[in-house]
Amino acid sequence: MIEMTDVSKTYANGVNALNNIDVLIEKGEFVYIVGPSGAGKSTFIKMIYREEKPSDGRIMINGHDLTTLKEKHVPYLRRNIGVVFQDFKLLPKMTVFENVAFALEVIEEPRSEIKKRVMEVLDIVKLKNKARFFPDELSGGEQQRVSIARAIVNRPQVVIADEPTGNLDPDTSWEIMDVLEEINKRGTTILMATHNRSIVNTIKKRVIAIESGRIVRDELRGDYGYER
Amino acid sequence: MKGRTLVRHGKEGLKNLGRNGWMSFASISAVTIMLIVVGVFLALILNMNHFMSSVEEDVEVRVYVDLTATEEEQKELEQHLHDLEQVERVTYLDKDEGLDQLINSLAEEDQEAFESLRDENPLNDAFILEAEEPQLTEHVAQQAEQLPHIDRVDYGEQVVEQLFNVTSVMRTIGIVLVIGLMFTSMFLISNTIKLTIVSRQKEIQIMKLVGATNGFIRWPFFVEGLLLGVLGSVIPIAAVVSGYSYLYTQFGERLSLDFAELLPAYPLMLQVSLVLLGIGALIGVWGSLMSVRKFLKV
């Protein structure tokens, strides 16, 4: 599914974000990416949806080599990858329904299909009754669920979540985890970068720890680590 | 592209205009002001051009026949003049007609003084030559001077040369000004649209993340730019057309001297309108595409 071979990334300003990363993530896995701030988690994640290109090495997704992927094919790659951010990135002037439908409109899905699928995913994230609300009328957890709905509405094989619970209180964070687990159960691969110790230690999944740009730990049912 | 998508882009572009109301207003105002200036200048330059060419066409060579020349010799001279290269037309003006013209060109109170000259006309008979091209006037005059039985040749040397100089300088200044203004307005518009796009950067980012193609993202901005340009050209077109038509009906008749007259409102105003609309649309689209390009590299 996702395969990185000897991947390194050095930014134009000389910052060396990742060094010789080798990793294989299979379809349907749920993987936590942990590590201190500035360790390279975000770079790792950005390279998967091709916001950043590796300086060295090779990244294969679904058999496509990202390092040789042409610029004009990038949009089609991204249709297979859903991305969820810490700050939700919802469009404030659109309703919940429109925010989710937006992801399908821009890839030119037929209107009838859009309506059906948006209602489907709003059901999954339990926001069907708030379809007509605007983002600022929702709580943080609800907003994050909208952004998850947007990320999964075009049925991607992979969902990447960059600290999805970073802005949320503990209770709400568990809600979000319920949603992500539910999506994972339906067969979607999930990569989640997080700083949330209790989540990682409670919902046991594969843990990849990155420090100073290197993978220092990769355990199938791991802990958060980094004892206080 | 599917028809539905095209409609969506149109709607989206239109919605963006409203959503970013003040930005759009600023853009449209910039286009409007620039196009008014361009429009006024265009009308001015075209009229100037027209005026210049009528002056150029009026340039003629007067060949005054020697008073001592016999009728035979005069006939001979006329034949010679006809034979000159680059001469298009030769008109004979006898001295009585010449005096009529002179008297008519004077103010009324001075006319009487000259009336007395009718009994003993001091003027020469003359031939009026028109060159094939206004620029050949001087050459024609020089050739004519070589012929026999000529008192003098008159073509307003200084005036002709100065006029040609003024004409070409005016044209150059006009063209430079119009081009300069066009670039200024293009720059202004692209900058204003850039601001509009910056305010929607998040939207573009999301579109890119969910897999919209660059073409898809570009289209609404294309539409928006086009609308900004076209809307910006509405007021200038209305202003220039109505202003010019007013001027023409008010002063067009009064201003018309032999050689200086305003161009009629039609087809001039149709041409100017189309040019303004074209410039508006062009700079709007150009500006938006220039601005959006940078933001697509997410």
Chai-1 contact restraints between the chains, C-beta under 6 A:
chainA,res_idxA,chainB,res_idxB,connection_type,confidence,min_distance_angstrom,max_distance_angstrom,comment,restraint_id
A,P75,B,G211,contact,1.0,0.0,6.0,A-B,restraint_1
A,P75,B,T213,contact,1.0,0.0,6.0,A-B,restraint_2
A,R78,B,G211,contact,1.0,0.0,6.0,A-B,restraint_3
A,R79,B,G211,contact,1.0,0.0,6.0,A-B,restraint_4
A,V83,B,L209,contact,1.0,0.0,6.0,A-B,restraint_5
A,K89,B,I206,contact,1.0,0.0,6.0,A-B,restraint_6
A,L91,B,E203,contact,1.0,0.0,6.0,A-B,restraint_7
A,A103,B,V210,contact,1.0,0.0,6.0,A-B,restraint_8
A,V106,B,M207,contact,1.0,0.0,6.0,A-B,restraint_9
A,V106,B,A212,contact,1.0,0.0,6.0,A-B,restraint_10
A,V106,B,F216,contact,1.0,0.0,6.0,A-B,restraint_11
A,I107,B,G211,contact,1.0,0.0,6.0,A-B,restraint_12
A,E108,B,T5,contact,1.0,0.0,6.0,A-B,restraint_13
